[in-house]
Structure formats: structure tokens, C-alpha cells
Amino acid sequence: HCGTDLGMIRTRATPNDDGSYAIEGTKIWITGGEHDLVHNIVHLVLAKLPGAPDTTKGISLFVVPKFLPESGERNPAFCGGLEHKMGIKGSATCVMNFEGARGWLVGEPNEGMRAMFTMMNEARLMVGMQGLGLAEMAYQESLGFARERLQGRSLTGAKNPDGPADPIIVHPDVRRMLMRQKVLNEGMRALALFTGHQLDLSVAHGDETVRENADNLVQLLTPVVKAFLTDEGFNNANVGLQVLGGSGFTTDWPLEQLVRDGRIARIYEGTNGIQAMDLVGRKLGLKGGALVRTLFAELTSYLKDNSDAPHREELKAAMKRLETATLWLASNAPKDPEQAGAAASPYLRLMALTVIGYLWSRMAGAAQQGLDNGAENRPLLESKLVSARFYFEKLLPETDWLLQDIESGKDSMMAFSDDHWVA
Ligand SMILES: Cc1cc2nc3c(=O)[nH]c(=O)nc-3n(C[C@H](O)[C@H](O)[C@H](O)COP(=O)(O)OP(=O)(O)OC[C@H]3O[C@@H](n4cnc5c(N)ncnc54)[C@H](O)[C@@H]3O)c2cc1C
């Protein structure tokens, strides 16, 4: 019964005499809830103490081991069954029954949400990487296939005249699919590395202002990394499957599994819709808007310091759209929270595409510099220049209609009455 809305949790924790708690309740869809790969399993369980408020403010976090420390006794935290899933079949997803299992409070009573978010924030970044990893496998598989599969002739004359046909990589439509995968995957990897770098700066830099700015960016970009990398990780795995044609649909090739496995990443650790709500409903307003201001400062100073930044005008235009969307939210969301809900997903996407545009501009700049300085790895550096061009010509323009989507507001989404849905 309780999913996104954690306030509805029914699992209870009753204090025992020895300072531990008796945990009673059932959790479904618990990843790795039961298995015999390790000697012990330590569950982190959200539950409510007696008399706790019926909202997320009444949730506490407990640590519940499968085997109790010291005695080694089996704690009554049992797997009630395995879920039957479309993908990630190597991961045991369990129904867990806590039948008075002994647990110990982590942190303060009723502060479970805050404690859990320490783990969730890290997990969100990791799930983003899961999406990206699957997309990269899909790209490599589909590239190999496209170079070998012979079908049709190039539109500009045979490229493999001695063979019965040309490899499908000669066809513009196949190249569009491969380019989309490669360019977006590299852009997403850059976004993940940029966020990881900010994470390092936020804990280890000597200057407090640098630490604070980096932390602002990490907080802002965590839902973006989770949602965009899993949305596009899945989409790119799907595009990879398409490159294989009918072979992609069969279990003889790994693509169908990548698509099935990639689907969950858009759902768990908070659905991507909830990530967008976190960005718009929470992160934009945090510290009086300081998080998003830090992002704009980063982009603005890049353009100011690099008058010859590659694809400067396109990047400026995307930034302007992101700014316009942010101001639109600032003026409309406080009056009507449904406007924020309606704009959340396109806004997250607009931010992701814009930040990746900034990173592609930087990558192209670095590649050009390497080429100018006679670097040896020319194919890599040349590919970066072409990839950046593809990004700015074919992918970044989506920011234009994302802004239109946001500015057109909620009306056409909210106007249906109940009888309109099935009319
Ligand atoms: C394979 C698998 C493994 C999992 N592993 C774990 C685990 O180890 N531990 C764990 O605790 N959980 C785990 N989960 C649970 C997972 O985190 C939830 O499924 C997920 O958070 C979504 O909750 P839900 O399924 O109840 O969907 P719901 O909350 O019912 O959401 C359904 C839809 O409504 C949308 N929605 C809901 N509320 C709102 C809102 N307020 N505003 C806008 N949209 C909304 C959602 O975005 C979604 O599209 C796992 C799930 C699966 C499938």
C-alpha cells in the first residue's frame, strides 16, 4: 500500500527492555532481501514508533540483521516470496516479513527520512550510473552489429562492392541511431563525472566557499543525474535494439535483456517523476534559490571566460531557455503548485540537456586544443568535435519545445473531467 508516499508506512517498532525494538510489518520489492551470498544481511528498515505522527515526520530508521550479533540467532525477518519481474532477474527482489524481528534505532526517533536520504542520495547517483552503463553496453553491441550486418547498398554507391551488400552502418538512419547513443552516452558520462567532481570538491576542498558551491551543485544535480541518465540509458538501450532489427528482439542477442534490465532504473530509488518533483519542488527553493544560482554562475562564467567557446551561441540560447523556465516556475509555482507538478519533468530534462551542452562545449574546446597542439590521439579528438556538433544540431534543440511545454502550463493536462478520459 505504501510506495512513493512513505507517510503511509504501517511497519511498527515497539521498544524492548534492552534498548532494541521489535519490528513488525511487511515490505515488498526489497532488493537482495534474502540470499546466501554473504554470511549476514543487514536490513535498513523504516518503521513507526508508538504514537508517532501519521506522516513522514513520524518515521524512524532501524538496522535489522538477519542473524543477531554475538548469539548468531536467526532474527525473524523472513523472505515471504520472490517477485516475478521483467528484468534484473539476477537480483533477488523479495517480500520481507518482519515478525517481531529485533532492530536498533539509527539516529534520532522520527528522523528516519533524513537518515535514509544519506543513503538515498548516494543510491540515486549510483542508479543513474546503472542506466548509463546499460546504455554503453547497448551502444557497443549495436556498433559491432552495424559494422558486420550486410543489408542494402549505400545511397551514394556500394561501399563493399565485393560483398553481397554493404554493412548497415553506411545508412544515414542507422548512423543517426548510433550517433544518438554515442553522443548522449558521452554527454551523460560527462555529467556524471562533473557531479562526481563536485562531490569531491564539496568534501575535500580547502576553501569553504568552493565547498559550499560544489555542494549546491551536487544537491541540484542529484535528481537530474538519476532521472536523465536512467531515462536516456533506457532509451539508448532501446535505440541499440532497433539497430539490430529482428535480431535485437530475440534472446540470441543481449539487447532485449538490456532494455528489460534498464527499465527498473527509471522506477526505483524514487521514480523519475518524483526526482523531477524533488528538483522543482525542493531543490529550486532551497537556500533561497542558491542552488540554481550556483549553476547559472558556473555556466555564465564559462561563457565569459571563453569568448571562443565551441557552439557558444547555441549554449547561450539553451541557458536563456533554462533561465526563462526557472523564472516562470518562480512566478507560477507559489500561486499554484499544480503548475510546478506539470512543469517538473520537462524542466528536469531542460536542465539536463543544457548542462550537458555546457559539458559538450568544454569537451569540444579541449579536443580542439589537443588537435592544435599536435596531440597523438587524433581520431578520439576529431570524434569529439563531430559529436559536439551532432549534440548541438540534433539534440540540444529539444530545449526549445521543452520551454514551450513548460510555459504552456497545466491547463490542457488538468482540464479533463472524469467522463472525458474514456470518451
Ligand atoms: C525491482 C524492484 C526493486 C526494488 N527495491 C527496493 C528496495 O530494495 N527497497 C525499497 O524500499 N524499495 C524498493 N523498491 C520499491 C521502489 O522504490 C518503488 O516501486 C518506487 O519508489 C515507486 O513506488 P510505487 O511502486 O509504490 O509506485 P507509486 O508510488 O504507486 O507510483 C505510481 C506512479 O505515480 C507517480 N506518483 C506517485 N506519487 C506521486 C506524486 N506525489 N506526484 C507525482 N507523481 C506521483 C509515480 O511517479 C509513478 O509513476 C523496488 C521496486 C522494484 C520494482
The ligand as an SDF file (V2000), in Angstrom:
LIG
                    3D

 53 58  0  0  0  0  0  0  0  0999 V2000
   12.6260   -4.4800   -8.7200 C   0  0  0  0  0  0  0  0  0  0  0  0
   12.3610   -3.5220   -7.6210 C   0  0  0  0  0  0  0  0  0  0  0  0
   13.2690   -3.3980   -6.5760 C   0  0  0  0  0  0  0  0  0  0  0  0
   13.0070   -2.5200   -5.5260 C   0  0  0  0  0  0  0  0  0  0  0  0
   13.8820   -2.4610   -4.4700 N   0  0  0  0  0  0  0  0  0  0  0  0
   13.5390   -1.7430   -3.3750 C   0  0  0  0  0  0  0  0  0  0  0  0
   14.3180   -1.8120   -2.1750 C   0  0  0  0  0  0  0  0  0  0  0  0
   15.3240   -2.5110   -2.0980 O   0  0  0  0  0  0  0  0  0  0  0  0
   13.9230   -1.0880   -1.1110 N   0  0  0  0  0  0  0  0  0  0  0  0
   12.7990   -0.3070   -1.1480 C   0  0  0  0  0  0  0  0  0  0  0  0
   12.4760    0.3340   -0.1490 O   0  0  0  0  0  0  0  0  0  0  0  0
   12.0550   -0.2070   -2.2710 N   0  0  0  0  0  0  0  0  0  0  0  0
   12.3780   -0.9200   -3.3740 C   0  0  0  0  0  0  0  0  0  0  0  0
   11.5900   -0.8680   -4.4890 N   0  0  0  0  0  0  0  0  0  0  0  0
   10.4040   -0.0060   -4.4670 C   0  0  0  0  0  0  0  0  0  0  0  0
   10.5410    1.2090   -5.3740 C   0  0  0  0  0  0  0  0  0  0  0  0
   11.3920    2.1580   -4.8070 O   0  0  0  0  0  0  0  0  0  0  0  0
    9.1140    1.7530   -5.6320 C   0  0  0  0  0  0  0  0  0  0  0  0
    8.4790    0.8380   -6.5030 O   0  0  0  0  0  0  0  0  0  0  0  0
    9.1280    3.1400   -6.2250 C   0  0  0  0  0  0  0  0  0  0  0  0
    9.6230    4.0890   -5.3240 O   0  0  0  0  0  0  0  0  0  0  0  0
    7.7300    3.6000   -6.6640 C   0  0  0  0  0  0  0  0  0  0  0  0
    6.7630    3.3290   -5.7120 O   0  0  0  0  0  0  0  0  0  0  0  0
    5.4460    2.5400   -6.1580 P   0  0  0  0  0  0  0  0  0  0  0  0
    5.8620    1.3500   -6.9350 O   0  0  0  0  0  0  0  0  0  0  0  0
    4.5980    2.3210   -4.9730 O   0  0  0  0  0  0  0  0  0  0  0  0
    4.7160    3.4970   -7.1640 O   0  0  0  0  0  0  0  0  0  0  0  0
    3.6130    4.5760   -6.8000 P   0  0  0  0  0  0  0  0  0  0  0  0
    4.0700    5.3910   -5.6440 O   0  0  0  0  0  0  0  0  0  0  0  0
    2.2920    3.9270   -6.7060 O   0  0  0  0  0  0  0  0  0  0  0  0
    3.6710    5.4800   -8.1060 O   0  0  0  0  0  0  0  0  0  0  0  0
    2.9730    5.1540   -9.3130 C   0  0  0  0  0  0  0  0  0  0  0  0
    3.1330    6.3130  -10.2850 C   0  0  0  0  0  0  0  0  0  0  0  0
    2.5850    7.5080   -9.7170 O   0  0  0  0  0  0  0  0  0  0  0  0
    3.5560    8.5250   -9.6530 C   0  0  0  0  0  0  0  0  0  0  0  0
    3.3760    9.2850   -8.4100 N   0  0  0  0  0  0  0  0  0  0  0  0
    3.1610    8.8020   -7.1630 C   0  0  0  0  0  0  0  0  0  0  0  0
    3.0440    9.8010   -6.2860 N   0  0  0  0  0  0  0  0  0  0  0  0
    3.1870   10.9510   -6.9790 C   0  0  0  0  0  0  0  0  0  0  0  0
    3.1790   12.3300   -6.6320 C   0  0  0  0  0  0  0  0  0  0  0  0
    3.0060   12.7280   -5.3720 N   0  0  0  0  0  0  0  0  0  0  0  0
    3.3820   13.2360   -7.6140 N   0  0  0  0  0  0  0  0  0  0  0  0
    3.5810   12.8470   -8.8900 C   0  0  0  0  0  0  0  0  0  0  0  0
    3.5890   11.5550   -9.2760 N   0  0  0  0  0  0  0  0  0  0  0  0
    3.4020   10.6210   -8.3400 C   0  0  0  0  0  0  0  0  0  0  0  0
    4.9060    7.8220   -9.7070 C   0  0  0  0  0  0  0  0  0  0  0  0
    5.9250    8.6480  -10.2550 O   0  0  0  0  0  0  0  0  0  0  0  0
    4.5910    6.6280  -10.6090 C   0  0  0  0  0  0  0  0  0  0  0  0
    4.7040    6.9910  -11.9550 O   0  0  0  0  0  0  0  0  0  0  0  0
   11.8370   -1.7250   -5.5510 C   0  0  0  0  0  0  0  0  0  0  0  0
   10.9380   -1.8350   -6.6220 C   0  0  0  0  0  0  0  0  0  0  0  0
   11.1760   -2.7330   -7.6320 C   0  0  0  0  0  0  0  0  0  0  0  0
   10.1570   -2.8520   -8.7400 C   0  0  0  0  0  0  0  0  0  0  0  0
  1  2  1  0
  2  3  1  0
  2 52  2  0
  3  4  2  0
  4  5  1  0
  4 50  1  0
  5  6  2  0
  6  7  1  0
  6 13  1  0
  7  8  2  0
  7  9  1  0
  9 10  1  0
 10 11  2  0
 10 12  1  0
 12 13  2  0
 13 14  1  0
 14 15  1  0
 14 50  1  0
 15 16  1  0
 16 17  1  0
 16 18  1  0
 18 19  1  0
 18 20  1  0
 20 21  1  0
 20 22  1  0
 22 23  1  0
 23 24  1  0
 24 25  2  0
 24 26  1  0
 24 27  1  0
 27 28  1  0
 28 29  2  0
 28 30  1  0
 28 31  1  0
 31 32  1  0
 32 33  1  0
 33 34  1  0
 33 48  1  0
 34 35  1  0
 35 36  1  0
 35 46  1  0
 36 37  1  0
 36 45  1  0
 37 38  2  0
 38 39  1  0
 39 40  1  0
 39 45  2  0
 40 41  1  0
 40 42  2  0
 42 43  1  0
 43 44  2  0
 44 45  1  0
 46 47  1  0
 46 48  1  0
 48 49  1  0
 50 51  2  0
 51 52  1  0
 52 53  1  0
M  END
$$$$
